[in-house]
């Protein structure tokens, strides 16, 4: 897990002069990244992406023509290879042609977003496992092409709130026009992150 903002960037964003708060800021950033990843059900960090294509194995479930990557995502299709283990011996001996598959994005609103699903086309389909082996082997560069800007902005806001929690008993940051303001429930943060939530995530 790599953080989406640095201590220096957060220090500048908060207008802090000097490095006396750096340890607390670093802790706040780490907590922020973990919270965002859990809330969204995926990791957006570029550092976690492979600079070269690597192989991951998947199970085909209900739809034999569509394979979802759950919490994985494909950054791009450069050097991407799809293979299947058709006789369930643990070896993916069948290499699919590039015309046998297409990749799909979950939400078209993402700019430069990753691919979350693989669709079989033509006469191809994904074999379902009988003996428990993952039969679809995908070699690709995994992750996001770039960390989405809304995720970065949410990181600044949420990290600043985590940092202020040291002065906020029971998570109460203060009293505003509309009553108690509780950290980590900032509506701007939730609105920024909502389009990027996938799978099972915290409410």
trRosetta pair geometry for C-beta under 8 A, 3 or more apart (Angstrom, degrees):
i j d omega theta_ij theta_ji phi_ij phi_ji
1 33 6.0 135 164 135 113 125
1 34 6.8 42 171 -83 161 73
1 37 6.6 -79 -130 -36 120 163
1 43 6.4 -123 -114 -130 76 127
1 45 6.5 130 -163 0 46 150
1 48 7.0 1 -101 -67 28 131
2 33 7.5 -132 106 -154 29 152
2 45 3.7 145 59 -172 95 146
2 46 7.2 -72 77 54 143 54
2 47 3.5 94 -43 44 163 129
2 48 5.8 -156 6 -32 105 87
3 6 7.0 123 99 -85 124 43
3 29 5.0 34 -146 151 141 112
3 30 6.5 -72 -82 -86 117 52
3 32 7.7 64 -142 72 97 100
3 33 4.8 -112 -114 -56 64 143
3 45 7.3 67 35 -105 11 125
3 155 7.7 125 -180 -160 82 140
4 32 7.7 -99 37 115 105 111
4 33 6.0 162 -2 -101 88 96
4 36 7.3 -25 -5 61 140 159
4 44 6.6 25 -92 84 119 113
4 45 6.6 -122 -75 -92 71 80
4 147 5.5 168 -135 -175 99 154
4 151 5.9 -122 -140 132 158 99
4 152 5.4 -150 158 -102 114 62
4 155 4.4 -154 80 -64 122 162
5 9 4.7 -123 -173 85 94 131
5 10 5.5 104 129 -53 125 92
5 13 7.8 -17 -175 -9 147 144
5 29 6.1 -127 74 -133 87 118
5 32 8.0 -14 36 91 107 145
5 152 6.3 115 -64 -154 97 78
5 155 4.8 165 -7 121 115 131
5 156 6.1 112 -63 -71 166 71
5 159 6.6 -116 61 -5 131 157
6 9 4.5 98 54 6 80 102
6 10 7.0 -149 93 -2 42 85
6 29 7.6 18 -153 -137 14 165
7 10 5.9 -58 -147 40 31 107
7 11 6.1 36 153 -24 66 108
7 22 5.3 53 177 -148 142 86
7 25 4.9 107 -140 108 88 121
7 26 5.2 -26 -82 -73 122 81
7 29 6.6 -114 -77 -10 65 148
8 11 5.6 -52 -145 34 29 115
8 12 6.5 29 155 -17 63 104
9 12 5.9 -55 -152 36 31 110
9 13 6.3 32 151 -21 65 108
9 156 7.8 -93 134 -95 102 100
10 13 5.4 -53 -144 37 35 115
10 14 6.1 24 159 -10 68 109
10 25 5.3 166 94 -170 132 118
10 28 7.5 168 174 86 161 118
10 29 6.2 -134 -31 -73 152 115
10 156 6.6 -178 -112 -126 77 70
10 159 5.5 -79 -123 115 137 141
10 160 7.2 -172 -162 -67 101 77
10 163 7.8 154 162 -44 130 145
11 14 6.1 -64 -147 44 25 102
11 16 4.6 -89 -156 63 76 108
11 19 7.6 -30 -114 -105 157 57
11 21 7.1 150 -110 74 97 109
11 22 7.2 -20 -71 -93 130 75
11 25 6.2 -8 -65 -126 83 171
12 15 7.5 32 -177 -73 32 33
12 16 7.9 -79 -54 43 20 73
13 156 5.1 -119 -179 -149 164 118
13 160 7.2 -111 113 -65 115 121
14 25 7.9 -136 13 -111 147 122
14 160 5.8 164 -88 -113 108 108
14 163 7.4 -48 -93 78 155 161
16 21 5.5 -78 -168 41 153 138
16 25 7.7 -142 42 -68 161 139
18 21 7.6 95 96 8 86 84
19 22 4.6 -3 -174 -31 81 125
21 24 5.3 -61 -171 50 73 109
21 25 5.4 77 130 -29 90 105
21 163 7.5 51 173 -159 122 124
22 25 5.5 -58 -141 39 31 113
22 26 6.1 34 160 -23 67 104
23 26 5.9 -53 -149 33 28 111
23 27 6.6 28 152 -16 61 105
24 27 5.6 -52 -149 36 34 113
24 28 6.3 36 152 -21 66 106
24 163 5.9 98 138 -137 103 85
24 166 6.9 -39 -148 -34 136 144
25 28 5.6 -54 -148 36 32 113
25 29 6.4 33 153 -21 66 104
25 159 7.3 52 -161 165 70 115
25 163 6.0 10 -101 -102 60 128
26 29 5.7 -52 -148 34 32 111
26 30 6.5 33 154 -19 64 105
27 30 5.8 -54 -149 35 31 111
27 31 6.4 29 154 -16 65 107
27 162 7.7 -145 113 140 78 121
28 31 5.8 -56 -148 39 30 111
28 32 6.2 36 152 -25 64 108
28 159 4.6 103 134 -165 104 75
28 160 7.5 87 158 -68 146 16
28 162 3.8 154 -144 96 90 113
28 163 4.2 -27 -76 -61 163 77
29 32 5.4 -52 -148 33 32 117
29 33 6.5 33 156 -20 65 102
29 155 7.3 41 -140 179 78 106
29 159 5.0 18 -88 -126 59 133
30 33 6.0 -52 -150 33 30 109
30 34 6.6 26 155 -14 63 107
31 34 5.9 -59 -150 39 31 110
31 35 6.1 30 155 -20 67 110
31 159 7.8 138 67 -115 86 68
31 162 5.1 162 81 -146 130 154
32 35 5.8 -60 -147 37 28 110
32 36 6.2 25 158 -17 66 108
32 155 5.3 104 144 -146 134 72
32 158 4.6 136 -131 104 106 110
32 159 4.3 -50 -44 -74 154 80
32 162 5.9 -129 -58 -3 90 145
33 36 5.9 -56 -145 37 28 109
33 37 6.3 27 158 -18 64 109
33 45 7.5 31 -155 -61 124 120
33 155 7.1 25 -76 -124 67 114
34 37 5.9 -57 -147 37 28 110
34 38 6.3 23 157 -14 64 108
35 38 5.9 -59 -147 39 29 106
35 39 6.0 27 156 -19 66 111
35 158 6.7 -147 79 167 135 145
35 184 7.1 -105 -163 -136 154 110
36 39 5.7 -56 -141 39 28 110
36 40 5.9 7 166 -1 66 114
36 44 7.6 -53 129 16 122 118
36 151 6.5 105 180 -155 143 94
36 154 6.4 126 -109 110 125 123
36 155 6.6 -42 -42 -84 154 82
36 158 7.0 165 -59 50 102 162
36 193 6.5 -142 -142 -114 87 137
37 40 6.3 -66 -138 49 22 96
37 41 7.9 152 168 -25 52 5
37 42 6.8 -115 -150 90 69 26
37 43 5.2 13 -128 -92 117 68
37 44 7.6 -145 -93 6 80 78
38 41 7.5 28 -174 -70 27 44
38 201 6.4 137 151 -150 53 84
38 202 5.5 26 137 1 104 115
39 193 6.1 24 116 148 127 151
39 197 6.8 -75 143 -105 70 101
39 201 5.4 69 -178 172 27 124
39 202 5.6 -62 -99 56 60 93
40 44 7.6 11 89 -34 156 108
40 151 7.8 -19 -47 -109 162 113
40 193 5.8 -114 -73 -175 105 107
40 196 4.9 -16 -140 116 127 95
40 197 5.0 -122 -134 -101 55 53
40 198 6.5 34 162 18 70 77
40 201 6.1 170 55 -116 2 155
41 71 6.2 -123 163 -107 78 94
41 197 6.1 73 17 -167 107 62
41 198 4.3 -135 87 75 120 69
41 199 4.0 180 179 58 147 98
41 200 6.4 134 -108 64 128 37
41 201 4.1 -103 -45 -64 98 108
42 71 5.6 -178 -99 -154 71 74
42 73 6.5 40 -154 -17 136 125
42 196 7.3 -115 53 163 117 92
42 198 5.2 39 -27 41 117 126
42 199 7.5 120 -47 20 87 115
43 48 5.5 -10 130 58 134 164
43 71 7.7 58 1 169 85 102
43 143 7.4 -55 97 -126 95 84
44 144 5.1 3 -152 2 64 151
44 147 4.7 92 144 -130 108 82
44 148 6.3 -81 -148 16 141 85
44 151 5.1 -1 66 152 171 173
44 196 7.5 -5 -71 -177 128 144
45 48 4.6 83 83 2 102 105
45 49 7.7 -154 108 -17 62 79
45 143 7.5 -69 82 -151 53 121
45 144 7.8 124 52 35 18 110
45 147 6.6 6 -109 -84 32 118
46 49 5.4 -39 -164 11 49 118
46 143 6.7 113 -128 151 39 138
46 144 6.7 -82 -82 75 67 88
46 146 6.7 -8 -79 -128 123 39
46 147 5.8 -93 -30 -34 95 93
48 143 5.6 160 94 -105 83 127
49 75 5.6 49 -139 -51 130 147
49 141 6.4 39 -180 168 101 91
49 142 6.3 -166 -135 88 65 54
49 143 3.1 -117 -91 48 89 155
49 144 6.9 -112 -65 47 124 49
50 53 6.8 114 104 -109 129 13
50 54 4.9 -160 -103 -3 174 113
50 141 5.5 -140 75 -140 89 67
50 142 5.8 55 12 35 103 82
50 143 7.1 162 11 -4 61 118
51 141 7.4 -15 -171 -133 11 117
52 79 7.5 -41 -167 86 68 159
52 141 7.0 -134 148 -95 13 96
53 78 7.3 -149 -56 100 114 72
53 79 4.3 -145 -17 108 141 116
53 80 6.5 -166 -124 -85 139 45
53 81 7.4 103 148 10 148 91
53 139 5.0 69 151 159 116 87
53 140 5.4 -61 -140 -146 100 10
53 141 5.2 -75 -87 -52 64 68
54 139 6.7 -131 123 -145 15 72
54 140 7.7 -41 53 62 49 40
54 141 7.8 83 13 -103 72 42
54 142 6.8 -59 53 1 98 110
55 137 5.6 4 -169 -179 113 99
55 138 6.9 157 -147 82 62 36
55 139 4.4 -32 -86 -89 78 82
56 72 6.3 179 112 -124 166 161
56 137 7.6 169 85 -152 32 57
56 138 5.8 -20 62 64 80 87
56 140 7.8 -53 22 38 101 89
56 142 6.9 62 -17 -67 136 142
57 134 3.7 110 149 101 107 138
57 136 6.9 139 -161 79 57 53
57 137 5.3 -24 -101 -100 76 71
57 138 7.8 163 -93 20 27 70
58 67 5.9 96 119 -177 144 125
58 69 6.9 -80 -100 -114 143 61
58 134 5.6 136 65 -167 11 117
58 136 4.5 -35 67 75 91 108
58 137 7.8 174 20 -82 74 26
58 138 6.5 17 1 1 119 112
59 128 7.9 48 -178 -143 82 59
59 129 5.7 -65 -134 3 97 127
59 134 5.1 -91 -61 -117 69 77
59 135 7.1 69 -121 21 51 78
59 136 7.3 171 -90 24 9 100
60 63 7.7 -110 -172 81 90 52
60 64 6.1 55 165 -122 135 55
60 67 5.8 -70 -104 -97 78 100
60 126 3.6 166 -93 124 142 118
60 127 6.3 144 28 78 140 32
60 128 5.2 -104 86 -87 104 61
60 129 7.4 145 43 -13 77 78
60 135 6.6 -49 6 61 101 108
60 136 5.9 99 -44 -24 93 127
61 68 7.9 -32 26 34 120 98
61 128 7.6 88 -117 -119 15 100
63 66 4.2 -6 115 47 135 95
63 67 7.9 -148 86 -62 95 40
64 120 7.4 -46 137 38 66 141
64 125 4.2 24 144 -180 107 117
64 126 5.4 -165 -165 53 58 73
64 127 7.8 34 -144 -88 103 19
64 128 6.7 -74 -98 -40 97 99
65 119 6.2 22 150 -160 81 75
65 120 4.7 -117 -146 55 61 97
65 121 7.9 84 -164 -72 104 38
65 125 5.5 -58 -79 -121 67 85
65 126 7.1 177 -85 7 17 90
66 104 7.9 -19 -142 21 103 143
66 117 5.9 -1 -173 180 93 123
66 118 7.4 157 -156 82 47 48
66 119 5.2 -13 -104 -106 76 76
66 120 7.4 -122 -60 16 37 78
66 126 7.9 -101 47 8 17 130
67 117 6.4 156 81 -161 48 69
67 118 4.4 -12 60 59 104 97
67 119 7.7 -166 22 -75 70 32
67 120 7.7 73 -11 -28 100 92
67 126 5.3 115 -61 -66 114 164
67 136 5.9 -113 -122 115 158 173
68 116 6.4 0 -150 147 78 88
68 117 5.0 -32 -100 -102 60 92
69 72 3.9 -96 165 75 111 94
69 73 6.0 152 90 -81 141 39
69 74 7.1 170 -48 -24 165 86
69 115 7.9 87 0 115 139 71
69 116 5.6 -137 37 -166 103 52
69 117 6.7 -145 -5 -82 84 39
69 118 7.4 83 -50 -11 97 94
70 199 6.2 59 -165 -90 66 139
71 198 7.2 149 -107 103 58 122
71 199 6.2 -51 -72 1 79 161
72 142 5.9 -58 -164 -146 97 123
73 114 3.7 81 155 114 119 145
73 115 6.5 150 -169 67 76 42
73 116 5.5 -34 -113 -89 90 67
73 142 6.7 117 74 -163 48 74
73 143 6.6 57 77 -136 91 7
73 144 6.7 28 93 -68 134 64
74 77 7.0 49 148 -76 131 61
74 80 7.0 41 -161 -107 138 133
74 103 6.1 -90 67 -143 142 144
74 114 5.7 155 68 -176 42 99
74 115 4.2 -22 59 58 104 101
74 116 7.9 -156 19 -63 81 24
74 138 7.7 -86 -80 151 124 133
74 140 4.6 -32 -130 143 110 150
74 141 7.0 89 -162 71 71 56
74 142 6.2 -60 -105 -109 48 55
75 114 5.5 -52 -94 -111 38 103
75 140 7.6 166 34 150 72 100
75 141 4.8 -60 50 110 114 96
75 142 6.4 103 -12 162 93 9
75 143 4.9 4 -57 71 114 71
75 144 6.2 83 -106 152 90 6
75 145 4.9 133 -166 -68 92 62
76 80 7.8 -143 117 -40 55 117
76 140 7.9 -177 76 -173 44 99
76 141 5.9 4 48 60 80 119
76 145 6.3 75 -46 -87 99 107
77 80 4.3 -68 -159 6 63 138
77 103 6.0 -158 -76 0 117 140
77 115 7.5 42 -59 -1 91 151
77 140 7.0 -47 -120 -132 44 110
78 141 6.4 9 62 2 93 127
79 139 7.2 -75 137 127 84 104
79 140 7.5 152 92 -123 74 43
79 141 7.2 76 60 -30 104 98
80 103 7.7 -37 161 -48 171 132
80 138 7.3 -13 -165 -174 92 87
80 139 6.5 164 -151 91 43 67
80 140 4.4 19 -115 -101 93 91
80 141 7.7 -89 -73 9 85 71
81 95 6.6 -39 -172 -146 106 102
81 96 8.0 147 -177 51 60 80
81 138 7.4 164 84 -157 53 44
81 139 4.2 10 50 50 96 114
81 140 7.7 -162 29 -58 54 66
82 95 7.5 121 82 -160 52 55
82 96 4.3 -23 87 43 103 125
82 100 7.1 -138 74 86 131 111
82 101 5.2 62 8 1 162 158
82 118 6.8 153 -105 -171 135 146
82 136 7.3 -24 -163 -167 90 92
82 137 7.6 144 -161 82 43 57
82 138 5.7 -9 -107 -109 70 75
82 139 7.8 -143 -65 27 32 72
83 92 3.6 93 126 150 118 125
83 93 7.5 142 -175 41 114 14
83 94 6.1 147 -161 80 72 53
83 95 5.1 -34 -99 -98 91 58
83 96 6.7 -158 -88 0 34 82
83 136 7.7 149 83 -160 49 47
83 137 4.5 -18 68 66 98 105
83 138 7.8 -171 29 -75 67 34
83 139 7.6 39 2 -7 104 101
84 92 5.9 158 90 -147 7 92
84 94 4.9 -22 59 67 84 112
84 96 7.0 66 -8 -43 98 105
84 126 6.9 -165 -106 -137 128 59
84 127 5.8 117 -176 11 126 110
84 135 5.7 26 -161 152 80 89
84 136 5.7 -22 -104 -103 79 60
84 137 7.2 -176 -84 20 27 79
85 88 6.0 96 131 -89 107 32
85 89 6.7 -150 -171 43 108 60
85 90 6.6 40 -142 -75 149 2
85 91 6.1 135 -121 77 102 34
85 92 4.7 -75 -60 -89 77 59
85 93 6.9 81 -121 8 54 74
85 94 7.7 -177 -80 23 17 92
85 127 7.4 -116 75 63 59 136
85 133 6.4 -70 91 125 149 129
85 134 7.9 93 24 104 130 49
85 135 4.5 -123 55 -143 92 69
85 136 7.9 -116 15 -53 81 25
85 137 7.0 80 -30 -18 93 108
86 93 6.8 -82 25 56 95 97
86 94 5.2 54 -22 -10 119 134
86 127 6.0 154 -119 -38 56 155
86 135 7.5 97 -75 -169 30 117
87 93 7.5 3 20 26 103 129
88 127 7.9 -134 -58 134 89 138
88 129 6.8 124 -112 -137 116 71
88 130 6.4 -57 -83 44 165 92
88 131 5.3 116 170 29 136 117
88 133 5.4 148 -152 42 81 131
88 135 6.6 -49 -91 -95 74 112
90 133 6.0 -121 -84 -135 63 145
92 95 7.9 88 138 -74 96 62
92 135 7.7 133 -99 -174 90 49
92 136 7.9 71 -114 -152 127 20
92 137 4.0 -94 -49 17 163 135
96 100 4.0 -120 -175 71 106 142
96 101 5.8 62 130 -16 146 114
96 124 6.3 57 -129 -125 121 153
97 100 4.8 110 58 -16 73 103
98 101 7.4 -86 -161 49 35 81
99 121 7.3 -95 158 80 60 119
99 122 7.0 57 133 -27 90 141
100 120 6.6 -22 160 -148 81 73
100 121 6.3 178 -173 57 32 77
100 122 6.0 -80 -122 41 61 125
100 124 4.5 79 -169 -28 103 155
101 118 5.6 -7 -170 -176 123 98
101 119 6.6 149 -157 77 67 48
101 120 5.9 -38 -99 -104 79 47
101 121 6.4 169 -96 13 23 90
101 124 7.0 -72 -62 92 76 153
102 118 7.6 159 81 -157 37 55
102 119 5.1 -17 62 60 85 101
102 121 6.0 52 -6 -27 100 129
103 115 3.8 -3 165 -161 121 156
103 117 7.1 144 -163 82 57 51
103 118 5.9 -32 -105 -102 65 65
103 119 7.6 171 -98 16 15 80
104 115 6.2 110 63 -155 28 93
104 116 6.8 -57 94 59 76 71
104 117 4.3 -22 60 69 107 102
104 118 7.4 -166 15 -77 86 18
104 119 5.8 63 -26 -19 120 111
105 108 6.0 115 90 -88 124 51
105 110 6.4 -146 -176 51 132 116
105 113 5.5 92 -144 92 127 114
105 114 7.2 147 -117 96 87 35
105 115 5.7 -83 -76 -108 60 56
105 116 6.4 74 -149 11 35 91
106 116 4.1 11 -41 31 104 148
106 117 6.9 112 -74 -12 74 104
106 198 6.8 72 91 -108 175 115
107 110 5.5 93 87 -16 92 99
107 113 7.1 -39 71 115 80 173
107 195 6.4 -174 132 -178 162 90
109 195 6.0 -86 91 -162 133 137
110 113 2.7 44 122 -47 131 143
110 114 7.8 -43 125 22 151 51
110 148 7.0 -80 -144 -94 95 128
110 195 7.3 169 -71 142 82 117
110 196 7.7 96 -95 -97 115 82
111 148 7.8 122 54 -124 81 90
112 145 4.9 -104 167 71 102 134
112 146 5.7 23 117 30 138 106
113 144 7.2 -49 -146 -137 50 93
113 145 7.7 -160 -130 21 7 105
113 148 7.4 14 -95 -76 86 114
114 143 6.9 -154 -89 117 144 29
114 144 5.2 -103 -38 -105 116 56
114 145 6.7 170 -75 -13 75 79
115 118 7.6 74 145 -70 120 67
116 198 7.3 -154 -126 -131 143 144
118 136 7.9 171 73 171 143 143
118 138 6.7 -152 -48 -98 158 141
120 124 4.1 -130 -170 107 109 97
120 125 5.1 154 98 -104 159 34
120 126 5.8 -162 -34 -33 135 79
121 124 6.5 29 58 45 36 107
126 135 7.3 136 177 91 80 107
126 136 5.4 -17 -147 -71 111 131
127 135 4.7 -83 80 132 104 153
127 136 7.6 169 46 -57 75 82
128 135 7.5 149 -164 28 4 143
129 132 5.9 116 150 -80 129 6
129 133 5.4 -169 -135 61 122 55
129 134 6.8 -55 -63 -94 143 24
129 135 5.3 -177 -73 -21 87 111
134 137 7.6 108 120 -71 101 68
144 147 6.1 99 93 -86 140 42
144 148 7.2 -91 -169 -28 150 78
147 151 5.6 -110 172 76 91 126
147 152 6.0 101 121 -55 116 98
148 151 4.6 91 69 1 88 106
148 152 7.3 -157 98 -6 48 84
148 196 6.3 -156 39 -85 156 140
149 152 5.4 -52 -150 35 41 114
149 153 6.3 39 154 -18 71 104
150 153 5.6 -53 -144 39 35 111
150 154 6.1 37 156 -20 67 105
150 192 4.2 -177 -176 -172 101 91
150 193 6.9 -179 136 -72 110 43
150 195 7.4 63 70 47 162 112
150 196 7.2 179 86 -21 121 129
151 154 5.7 -52 -145 38 30 112
151 155 6.4 39 150 -28 61 103
151 192 7.4 166 -73 144 32 108
151 193 6.9 80 -101 -103 68 81
151 196 6.5 -9 -69 19 106 174
152 155 5.5 -52 -155 27 31 117
152 156 7.0 33 150 -20 63 98
153 156 5.8 -48 -156 28 37 111
153 157 6.7 29 151 -12 66 106
153 192 5.8 -136 84 -141 107 152
154 157 5.8 -58 -149 40 35 109
154 158 5.8 24 159 -12 71 113
154 188 7.9 -173 -107 123 75 78
154 189 4.8 103 -145 -142 94 74
154 192 4.3 -173 -65 94 109 137
154 193 5.3 74 -106 -52 168 98
155 158 6.1 -59 -135 44 25 102
155 159 5.7 25 165 -19 65 114
156 159 6.2 -59 -140 38 20 107
156 160 6.4 20 160 -19 59 109
157 160 6.1 -62 -156 34 25 109
157 161 6.7 21 151 -16 62 108
157 186 6.0 -144 148 105 123 162
157 188 6.2 -129 -151 94 169 116
157 189 5.3 -152 95 -75 130 98
157 192 7.9 136 27 13 139 150
158 161 5.6 -56 -152 36 36 112
158 162 6.4 38 151 -19 68 102
158 184 7.0 60 -143 -109 96 60
158 186 7.0 -149 -86 31 71 131
158 189 5.3 93 -63 -123 99 143
159 162 5.6 -49 -146 36 35 112
159 163 6.3 40 152 -23 64 105
160 163 5.5 -51 -149 34 32 116
160 164 6.5 28 153 -16 64 107
161 164 5.7 -57 -147 39 33 108
161 165 6.8 54 149 -45 62 92
161 173 6.8 -63 -147 -83 89 145
161 183 4.1 160 172 -147 113 107
161 184 6.5 180 120 -50 137 54
161 186 6.4 -147 -53 -35 156 129
162 165 5.5 -35 -158 -1 36 121
162 183 7.1 148 -71 164 41 137
162 184 7.7 67 -73 -68 78 94
163 166 7.3 -37 170 1 42 103
164 167 6.0 -60 -177 45 65 99
164 168 6.0 61 129 -26 82 119
164 173 6.0 49 118 -131 126 106
164 183 6.9 180 76 -90 102 140
165 168 4.7 -71 -137 45 46 114
165 171 6.6 -17 -135 -113 107 54
165 173 7.5 -63 -92 -86 58 88
165 183 5.6 -114 -82 51 98 165
168 171 6.0 16 129 -156 115 16
168 172 5.4 -168 -174 74 90 42
168 173 4.7 -28 -112 -90 136 51
168 174 7.6 -77 -112 -33 100 64
168 183 6.1 89 112 -13 168 128
169 172 6.1 -12 73 42 65 100
171 182 5.4 32 134 -155 103 92
171 183 5.5 -129 -167 43 79 92
171 184 7.0 -53 -156 21 120 112
172 180 5.6 -59 -136 -162 108 111
172 181 7.4 104 -163 69 64 54
172 182 6.2 -50 -103 -100 53 70
172 183 7.9 -172 -111 -3 8 86
173 181 5.1 -59 63 98 103 98
173 182 6.8 145 5 -129 92 18
173 183 4.9 107 -46 -50 118 93
174 180 8.0 167 94 -147 31 54
174 181 5.5 -2 64 46 72 113
175 179 6.9 -60 -149 -174 77 29
175 180 6.1 -39 -105 -95 69 51
175 181 7.1 178 -104 5 17 88
176 179 7.0 -9 61 55 70 27
176 180 8.0 94 23 -150 77 6
176 181 4.9 56 -2 -42 117 121
178 181 7.8 87 69 -73 87 84
182 185 5.0 32 88 28 101 121
183 186 7.3 -10 -151 -39 46 95
184 189 7.9 -83 -154 74 35 157
185 190 7.4 2 -166 -37 48 126
186 189 4.1 76 79 5 105 110
186 190 6.9 175 89 -8 56 84
187 190 5.6 -55 -145 41 38 111
187 191 6.0 39 156 -22 69 107
188 191 5.7 -56 -146 38 29 111
188 192 6.3 32 154 -21 64 106
189 192 5.8 -57 -150 35 28 111
189 193 6.3 9 160 -5 65 114
190 193 6.1 -67 -143 46 28 101
190 194 6.1 50 158 -52 66 98
191 194 5.9 -31 -141 0 29 119
193 196 5.6 -80 -165 49 57 106
193 197 6.7 74 143 -52 86 89
194 197 6.1 -37 -155 -6 37 114
197 201 5.4 -120 -156 33 102 152
198 201 7.2 93 65 -35 41 123
